[in-house]
Amino acid sequence: MILTIIVACQLMIILDSSIMVTALPEIGRTLHLTTTNLTWVQNAYILAFGGLLLLGARAGDILGRRRMFSIGIALFTVASMLVGLAQSSEFLLITRALQGVAAAFTTPSTLALLTVSFPEGPDRAKALALYSAVVGAGGSVGLILGGLLTDLVSWRLGMFINVPIGILLLIVVPRYLKETDRSTGRFDLGGAITSVVGMTSLVFGFVRAADAGWNDAGTLGSLALGIVMLAAFIAVESRAKQPITPLRLFSDRRRTAAYLGRFLFVGGNFSLFFFIPQFLQNVLGFGSFAAGLAFLPFTGVMFGMLYAMPRLLARFGGFKVLVAGIVIAIAGTAWLSRISADVHYFPDMFFPLIVMGIGAGLVFQPFTALGITGVEPRDAGAASGLVNAAHQTGGSMGLAILITVFDAFSRHAEASKAELAHAVSASILGSAAFLTGSLAVILIWFLPTARKKRASARDAVNEAPKARETVNPAT
């Protein structure tokens, strides 16, 4: 029951990252938003989500993770209702950001409660497998659900369904989840402010560049402010007595690689959920529901990998499975980037989506496990916050960067489907570049560690005969 509650809450939050994607063309027509401005429907949610995750994790440590879990669900439920009632683009973006704030205070507690409830071993491995599957494939499920609701009723219904789910969770949480021990201390507001302002400024700079160009003063100023604030964030965290991001979490080389690798992988993978529906609806003429169903090959295969992962991890280990998954995802994404206005969904997109689903199904569980393995109990909340922060900010940053690629190739997309298809193709190729960066991080950070382990094993083997001679000289 504990696992059911945790997974249900996480699924609700992940669904809202994508449930509006297939509805974006309809939202744009209703509220008069351009394609570039539509990215803020996603980024308003993701930026608030990713930017405040670390503060949310610290709040759970101090105030109790079950308490923050319940507060976050309550706020998320109210915000979802307000999003569904939005009558203007400004109100929509504000309430989407409020949803992100609520998600930021809920999500760290989900993974922290899972870590506390399931000790290291087979049970935690199974729980992480299901959690990772929800995190990885929940986005594509949101595409299907959002498209269905948009075609049948309205995109607003995708927000309203969160209300009864949230109320049900609020009823069952006190009955089944135990409160965790609380830490004494205070909130690191300096770290929270600098991290949120830094990430928001960077993303705003990239999105503004798509409209105003790279020489625009607002673009350059926003990017400069983002860099300065993120540098200030590191400085604040290095001096804070109780930082929201303990820098000791980065002392482990492999854990650092897991955070950065996840950031880059999601930056490429999540962006596809924005560009592919645009292609399906505006070039191939799909409806919202059909565009969502088009992701079934990806979603189905990714969920199917859930059953194969325990055997694969037991036989090959997390590193080999992770590398294989990223390589397969790169191959599928590069294959899909060959789309044009003349392609057909089957087979030109169907089979690449299957390959991409296999790759994505292989990577999220190792990434999650590496991000929390070996973490001290006092840092469980911060570590889980970093895992989710890497996931959310990676998606936001990837979309912000690739929308500039899209815009560079689609200045006259309204008059030419071929030009729009070319813009989507270039953006998907950019996604493949993000995935390649993730692979490079994993190989560079992990291989030296693997070589040291092999060298230590060889030294142990070479020293064994000498040790026997020392113990028994007569021999």
C-alpha positions as CSV (number, residue, x, y, z in Angstrom):
1,M,0.0,0.0,0.0
2,I,2.9,2.4,0.8
3,L,4.3,1.7,-2.7
4,T,0.9,2.2,-4.3
5,I,0.5,5.6,-2.6
6,I,4.0,6.8,-3.6
7,V,3.7,5.6,-7.2
8,A,0.2,7.1,-7.6
9,C,1.4,10.5,-6.3
10,Q,4.5,10.4,-8.5
11,L,2.4,9.4,-11.6
12,M,0.0,12.3,-11.0
13,I,2.9,14.7,-10.9
14,I,4.8,13.2,-13.9
15,L,1.5,13.1,-16.0
16,D,1.1,16.8,-15.5
17,S,4.5,17.4,-17.1
18,S,3.2,16.1,-20.4
19,I,-0.6,15.9,-20.3
20,M,-0.9,19.3,-21.9
21,V,1.6,18.7,-24.7
22,T,-0.8,17.1,-27.2
23,A,-3.3,19.9,-26.2
24,L,-0.8,22.7,-26.9
25,P,-2.0,23.5,-30.5
26,E,-5.6,23.8,-29.1
27,I,-4.4,25.9,-26.1
28,G,-2.5,28.1,-28.5
29,R,-5.5,28.7,-30.7
30,T,-7.8,29.3,-27.6
31,L,-5.4,31.6,-25.7
32,H,-3.6,33.1,-28.7
33,L,0.0,31.8,-28.0
34,T,2.7,31.2,-30.6
35,T,4.7,27.9,-30.8
36,T,7.6,29.5,-29.0
37,N,5.4,31.0,-26.3
38,L,3.7,27.7,-25.8
39,T,6.9,26.3,-24.4
40,W,6.2,28.4,-21.3
41,V,3.1,26.2,-20.6
42,Q,5.6,23.5,-20.0
43,N,8.5,25.5,-18.6
44,A,6.4,27.5,-16.1
45,Y,5.6,24.1,-14.5
46,I,9.0,22.5,-14.9
47,L,11.1,25.5,-13.8
48,A,9.2,26.0,-10.5
49,F,9.3,22.2,-10.1
50,G,13.0,21.7,-10.7
51,G,14.1,25.0,-9.1
52,L,12.4,24.4,-5.7
53,L,13.0,20.7,-5.5
54,L,16.0,21.0,-3.3
55,L,14.2,23.4,-0.9
56,G,11.3,20.9,-0.9
57,A,13.7,18.1,0.1
58,R,15.2,20.2,2.9
59,A,11.7,21.1,4.1
60,G,10.9,17.4,4.4
61,D,14.0,16.8,6.5
62,I,13.1,19.5,8.9
63,L,9.3,19.4,9.0
64,G,8.7,15.7,8.4
65,R,8.4,14.0,5.0
66,R,4.9,12.8,5.4
67,R,3.8,16.3,6.4
68,M,5.4,17.9,3.3
69,F,4.0,15.0,1.2
70,S,0.4,15.9,2.4
71,I,0.9,19.7,2.1
72,G,2.3,19.2,-1.5
73,I,-0.6,17.0,-2.6
74,A,-3.2,19.5,-1.2
75,L,-1.5,22.5,-2.9
76,F,-1.2,20.5,-6.2
77,T,-4.9,19.6,-6.1
78,V,-5.9,23.2,-5.7
79,A,-3.5,24.4,-8.4
80,S,-4.8,21.8,-10.8
81,M,-8.3,23.1,-10.4
82,L,-7.2,26.6,-11.0
83,V,-5.3,25.6,-14.2
84,G,-8.4,24.0,-15.5
85,L,-10.4,27.2,-14.9
86,A,-7.8,29.5,-16.6
87,Q,-9.3,32.0,-19.1
88,S,-6.1,33.9,-20.0
89,S,-2.6,32.9,-20.9
90,E,-1.2,34.9,-18.0
91,F,-3.4,33.1,-15.4
92,L,-2.6,29.8,-17.1
93,L,1.2,30.3,-16.7
94,I,0.9,31.5,-13.1
95,T,-1.2,28.5,-12.0
96,R,1.1,26.1,-13.9
97,A,4.0,27.6,-11.9
98,L,2.0,27.1,-8.7
99,Q,1.5,23.4,-9.7
100,G,5.3,23.2,-10.1
101,V,5.8,24.6,-6.6
102,A,3.5,22.0,-5.2
103,A,5.2,19.2,-7.1
104,A,8.6,20.5,-5.7
105,F,7.5,20.0,-2.2
106,T,5.9,16.6,-2.8
107,T,8.3,14.7,-5.1
108,P,11.4,14.6,-2.8
109,S,9.3,13.1,-0.1
110,T,8.1,10.3,-2.5
111,L,11.6,9.0,-3.2
112,A,12.8,9.6,0.4
113,L,9.8,7.7,1.8
114,L,10.4,4.9,-0.6
115,T,14.1,4.8,0.5
116,V,13.1,4.7,4.2
117,S,10.3,2.1,3.7
118,F,12.3,-0.3,1.6
119,P,15.8,-1.2,2.8
120,E,18.6,-1.9,0.3
121,G,18.1,-5.3,-1.3
122,P,15.7,-7.1,-3.6
123,D,12.6,-5.2,-2.2
124,R,14.1,-1.8,-2.8
125,A,15.2,-2.9,-6.3
126,K,11.7,-3.9,-7.2
127,A,10.3,-0.7,-5.8
128,L,12.8,1.4,-7.6
129,A,12.1,-0.5,-10.9
130,L,8.4,0.4,-10.6
131,Y,9.1,4.0,-9.5
132,S,11.6,4.4,-12.4
133,A,9.1,3.0,-14.9
134,V,6.5,5.6,-13.8
135,V,9.0,8.4,-14.0
136,G,10.2,7.4,-17.4
137,A,7.0,6.3,-19.1
138,G,4.5,8.5,-17.2
139,G,5.3,11.4,-19.6
140,S,4.2,9.4,-22.7
141,V,1.1,8.2,-20.9
142,G,0.3,11.8,-20.3
143,L,0.5,12.5,-24.0
144,I,-2.1,9.8,-24.7
145,L,-4.4,10.8,-21.9
146,G,-4.1,14.5,-22.7
147,G,-4.9,13.9,-26.4
148,L,-7.9,11.8,-25.6
149,L,-9.4,14.3,-23.2
150,T,-8.7,17.2,-25.6
151,D,-10.5,15.5,-28.5
152,L,-13.4,14.1,-26.5
153,V,-14.1,17.0,-24.0
154,S,-11.5,19.6,-23.3
155,W,-7.9,20.0,-22.3
156,R,-9.1,21.4,-19.0
157,L,-10.4,18.0,-18.0
158,G,-6.8,16.7,-17.7
159,M,-6.4,19.2,-14.9
160,F,-9.7,18.5,-13.2
161,I,-9.1,14.8,-12.8
162,N,-6.3,15.5,-10.4
163,V,-8.8,16.9,-7.9
164,P,-10.5,13.6,-6.9
165,I,-7.2,11.7,-7.0
166,G,-5.6,14.3,-4.7
167,I,-8.5,14.1,-2.3
168,L,-8.2,10.3,-2.1
169,L,-4.5,10.5,-1.5
170,L,-5.0,13.0,1.3
171,I,-7.4,10.5,3.0
172,V,-5.2,7.4,2.8
173,V,-1.8,9.0,3.5
174,P,-2.3,9.4,7.3
175,R,-3.5,5.8,7.6
176,Y,-0.6,4.1,5.8
177,L,2.5,6.4,5.8
178,K,4.4,6.9,9.0
179,E,6.0,10.2,9.8
180,T,9.8,10.3,9.5
181,D,12.3,11.6,12.1
182,R,12.8,15.3,11.8
183,S,16.1,17.1,11.6
184,T,16.8,20.2,13.6
185,G,17.9,23.2,11.6
186,R,16.8,26.0,9.4
187,F,16.0,26.6,5.7
188,D,18.7,27.6,3.3
189,L,16.8,30.4,1.6
190,G,19.9,31.9,0.0
191,G,20.6,28.6,-1.8
192,A,16.9,28.3,-2.8
193,I,16.7,31.8,-4.2
194,T,20.0,31.7,-6.2
195,S,19.2,28.3,-7.7
196,V,15.7,29.3,-8.8
197,V,16.7,32.6,-10.2
198,G,19.7,31.1,-11.9
199,M,17.9,28.3,-13.7
200,T,14.9,30.5,-14.6
201,S,17.2,33.2,-16.1
202,L,19.1,30.7,-18.2
203,V,15.9,29.1,-19.6
204,F,14.3,32.5,-20.2
205,G,17.4,33.6,-22.1
206,F,17.3,30.6,-24.4
207,V,13.6,31.0,-25.1
208,R,13.9,34.7,-25.6
209,A,16.8,34.1,-28.1
210,A,14.3,32.1,-30.3
211,D,12.2,35.3,-30.7
212,A,14.6,38.2,-30.3
213,G,17.9,36.7,-31.4
214,W,21.2,36.2,-29.7
215,N,22.3,39.8,-29.9
216,D,19.3,41.1,-28.0
217,A,20.2,42.8,-24.7
218,G,17.4,41.0,-22.8
219,T,18.7,37.6,-24.0
220,L,22.4,38.4,-23.1
221,G,21.4,39.9,-19.8
222,S,19.2,37.0,-18.8
223,L,21.9,34.5,-19.7
224,A,24.5,36.5,-17.8
225,L,22.3,36.8,-14.7
226,G,21.7,33.0,-14.8
227,I,25.4,32.2,-14.9
228,V,26.2,34.7,-12.1
229,M,23.3,33.4,-9.9
230,L,24.3,29.7,-10.3
231,A,27.9,30.6,-9.4
232,A,26.5,32.4,-6.3
233,F,24.5,29.3,-5.6
234,I,27.6,27.2,-5.4
235,A,29.3,29.8,-3.2
236,V,26.4,29.9,-0.8
237,E,26.2,26.2,-0.6
238,S,29.9,25.8,0.2
239,R,29.5,28.2,3.2
240,A,26.0,27.3,4.5
241,K,25.9,25.4,7.7
242,Q,22.8,23.5,6.5
243,P,22.7,23.7,2.7
244,I,19.8,22.5,0.6
245,T,22.4,20.8,-1.6
246,P,25.2,19.4,0.5
247,L,28.3,19.5,-1.7
248,R,29.5,16.3,-0.2
249,L,26.9,14.5,-2.3
250,F,29.2,15.2,-5.3
251,S,32.2,13.7,-3.6
252,D,31.3,10.3,-5.2
253,R,32.4,10.4,-8.8
254,R,29.7,8.0,-10.0
255,R,26.9,9.7,-8.2
256,T,27.9,13.0,-9.8
257,A,28.0,11.4,-13.2
258,A,24.5,10.0,-12.6
259,Y,23.1,13.5,-11.8
260,L,24.7,15.1,-14.9
261,G,24.1,12.2,-17.2
262,R,20.4,12.2,-16.2
263,F,20.2,16.0,-16.8
264,L,21.5,15.6,-20.3
265,F,19.5,12.5,-21.1
266,V,16.2,14.0,-20.1
267,G,17.1,17.2,-21.8
268,G,17.1,15.3,-25.1
269,N,14.4,12.8,-24.3
270,F,11.8,15.1,-22.9
271,S,12.1,17.6,-25.7
272,L,10.9,14.9,-28.1
273,F,7.5,15.0,-26.3
274,F,7.1,18.6,-27.4
275,F,8.4,18.4,-31.0
276,I,6.9,15.1,-32.2
277,P,3.3,16.0,-31.4
278,Q,3.8,19.3,-33.2
279,F,5.0,17.4,-36.3
280,L,2.2,14.8,-36.1
281,Q,-0.6,17.4,-35.8
282,N,0.7,20.3,-38.0
283,V,2.4,18.2,-40.7
284,L,0.7,14.8,-40.8
285,G,-2.7,16.1,-39.8
286,F,-3.2,13.9,-36.7
287,G,-5.8,14.9,-34.1
288,S,-4.8,15.3,-30.4
289,F,-5.8,11.8,-29.4
290,A,-4.1,10.2,-32.5
291,A,-0.9,12.2,-31.7
292,G,-1.0,10.8,-28.2
293,L,-1.6,7.2,-29.4
294,A,1.4,7.6,-31.7
295,F,3.6,7.3,-28.6
296,L,2.2,3.8,-27.7
297,P,5.2,2.0,-29.3
298,F,7.5,4.1,-27.1
299,T,5.4,3.7,-23.9
300,G,4.6,0.0,-24.3
301,V,8.2,-1.1,-24.9
302,M,9.4,1.1,-22.0
303,F,7.0,-0.4,-19.6
304,G,7.8,-3.9,-20.9
305,M,11.5,-3.3,-20.0
306,L,10.3,-3.2,-16.4
307,Y,10.1,-7.0,-16.3
308,A,13.4,-7.5,-18.0
309,M,15.4,-5.1,-15.9
310,P,16.0,-7.3,-12.8
311,R,17.5,-10.0,-14.9
312,L,19.6,-7.6,-17.0
313,L,20.9,-5.8,-14.0
314,A,21.8,-9.1,-12.2
315,R,23.6,-10.4,-15.2
316,F,25.4,-7.4,-16.6
317,G,25.4,-4.8,-13.8
318,G,24.1,-1.2,-13.8
319,F,27.0,0.4,-15.7
320,K,26.7,-1.9,-18.8
321,V,22.9,-1.7,-18.9
322,L,23.0,2.1,-18.6
323,V,25.6,2.5,-21.4
324,A,23.6,0.1,-23.7
325,G,20.4,2.0,-23.0
326,I,21.9,5.4,-23.9
327,V,23.5,4.0,-27.1
328,I,20.2,2.4,-28.2
329,A,18.3,5.7,-27.4
330,I,20.8,7.6,-29.5
331,A,20.4,5.2,-32.4
332,G,16.6,5.5,-32.3
333,T,16.6,9.3,-32.0
334,A,19.1,9.7,-34.9
335,W,16.9,7.4,-36.9
336,L,13.8,9.4,-36.1
337,S,15.5,12.7,-37.0
338,R,15.3,11.7,-40.7
339,I,11.6,12.5,-40.9
340,S,10.3,14.9,-43.5
341,A,6.9,16.1,-44.8
342,D,6.7,13.0,-47.1
343,V,7.1,10.3,-44.4
344,H,4.3,8.1,-43.1
345,Y,3.9,7.3,-39.4
346,F,4.2,3.6,-40.1
347,P,6.9,2.5,-40.6
348,D,9.0,5.7,-40.7
349,M,8.2,6.8,-37.1
350,F,6.8,3.6,-35.6
351,F,10.0,1.6,-35.5
352,P,12.3,4.4,-34.3
353,L,9.9,5.0,-31.4
354,I,10.2,1.3,-30.4
355,V,14.0,1.6,-30.4
356,M,13.9,4.8,-28.4
357,G,11.5,3.1,-25.9
358,I,13.9,0.2,-25.4
359,G,16.8,2.6,-24.7
360,A,14.8,4.8,-22.3
361,G,13.5,1.7,-20.5
362,L,17.1,0.7,-19.7
363,V,18.5,4.0,-18.3
364,F,16.2,5.4,-15.7
365,Q,16.5,2.7,-13.1
366,P,20.3,2.7,-13.1
367,F,20.3,6.5,-13.0
368,T,17.9,6.6,-10.0
369,A,19.8,3.9,-8.1
370,L,23.2,5.5,-8.7
371,G,21.8,8.8,-7.5
372,I,20.8,7.5,-4.1
373,T,23.1,4.6,-3.5
374,G,25.6,5.0,-0.6
375,V,23.9,8.2,0.7
376,E,23.8,8.7,4.4
377,P,20.3,8.8,6.0
378,R,20.7,12.5,6.9
379,D,21.2,13.3,3.1
380,A,18.4,11.0,1.8
381,G,16.1,13.9,1.2
382,A,18.7,16.0,-0.5
383,A,19.9,13.1,-2.7
384,S,16.3,12.3,-3.8
385,G,15.8,16.1,-4.5
386,L,18.9,16.1,-6.7
387,V,17.7,13.1,-8.7
388,N,14.4,14.8,-9.4
389,A,16.0,18.3,-9.9
390,A,18.3,16.8,-12.5
391,H,15.3,15.2,-14.2
392,Q,13.1,18.4,-14.2
393,T,15.7,21.0,-14.9
394,G,17.2,18.8,-17.6
395,G,13.9,18.7,-19.4
396,S,13.3,22.5,-19.1
397,M,16.8,23.4,-20.2
398,G,16.8,20.9,-23.1
399,L,13.5,22.3,-24.4
400,A,14.7,25.9,-24.0
401,I,17.8,25.2,-26.0
402,L,16.2,23.1,-28.7
403,I,13.3,25.6,-29.3
404,T,16.0,28.0,-30.6
405,V,17.0,25.3,-33.1
406,F,13.4,24.8,-34.0
407,D,12.8,28.5,-34.5
408,A,15.9,29.0,-36.6
409,F,14.5,26.5,-39.1
410,S,10.8,27.5,-39.0
411,R,10.7,31.3,-39.6
412,H,7.9,30.7,-42.2
413,A,6.5,27.5,-40.9
414,E,2.9,28.7,-41.2
415,A,3.2,28.7,-45.0
416,S,5.3,25.5,-45.4
417,K,4.8,22.1,-43.9
418,A,8.1,21.0,-45.4
419,E,9.9,23.8,-43.5
420,L,8.2,22.9,-40.3
421,A,9.1,19.2,-40.8
422,H,12.7,20.3,-41.4
423,A,12.7,22.3,-38.2
424,V,11.4,19.3,-36.2
425,S,14.0,17.1,-37.8
426,A,16.8,19.5,-36.8
427,S,15.4,19.7,-33.2
428,I,15.3,15.9,-32.9
429,L,18.9,15.7,-34.1
430,G,19.7,18.2,-31.3
431,S,18.0,15.7,-28.9
432,A,20.4,13.1,-30.2
433,A,23.3,15.4,-29.4
434,F,22.0,15.8,-25.8
435,L,21.9,12.0,-25.4
436,T,25.4,11.7,-26.8
437,G,26.6,14.2,-24.2
438,S,25.0,12.0,-21.5
439,L,26.9,8.9,-22.9
440,A,30.2,10.9,-22.8
441,V,29.6,11.9,-19.2
442,I,29.0,8.3,-18.1
443,L,32.0,6.9,-20.0
444,I,34.4,9.7,-18.8
445,W,33.3,9.5,-15.1
446,F,32.9,5.8,-14.8
447,L,35.7,4.2,-16.8
448,P,38.6,5.5,-14.6
449,T,36.7,4.0,-11.5
450,A,36.3,0.7,-13.3
451,R,40.0,0.6,-14.3
452,K,41.0,1.3,-10.6
453,K,38.8,-1.6,-9.4
454,R,40.4,-4.0,-12.0
455,A,43.9,-2.8,-11.0
456,S,43.1,-3.4,-7.3
457,A,41.8,-6.9,-8.1
458,R,45.0,-7.7,-10.1
459,D,47.1,-6.4,-7.2
460,A,45.2,-8.5,-4.8
461,V,45.8,-11.6,-6.9
462,N,49.5,-10.8,-7.3
463,E,50.0,-10.2,-3.6
464,A,48.2,-13.5,-2.6
465,P,51.3,-15.8,-3.2
466,K,53.5,-13.4,-1.3
467,A,51.1,-13.4,1.6
468,R,51.1,-17.2,1.7
469,E,54.9,-17.3,1.8
470,T,55.0,-14.8,4.6
471,V,52.5,-16.8,6.7
472,N,54.2,-20.1,6.1
473,P,57.9,-19.6,5.2
474,A,58.6,-23.4,5.4
475,T,56.5,-23.9,2.3
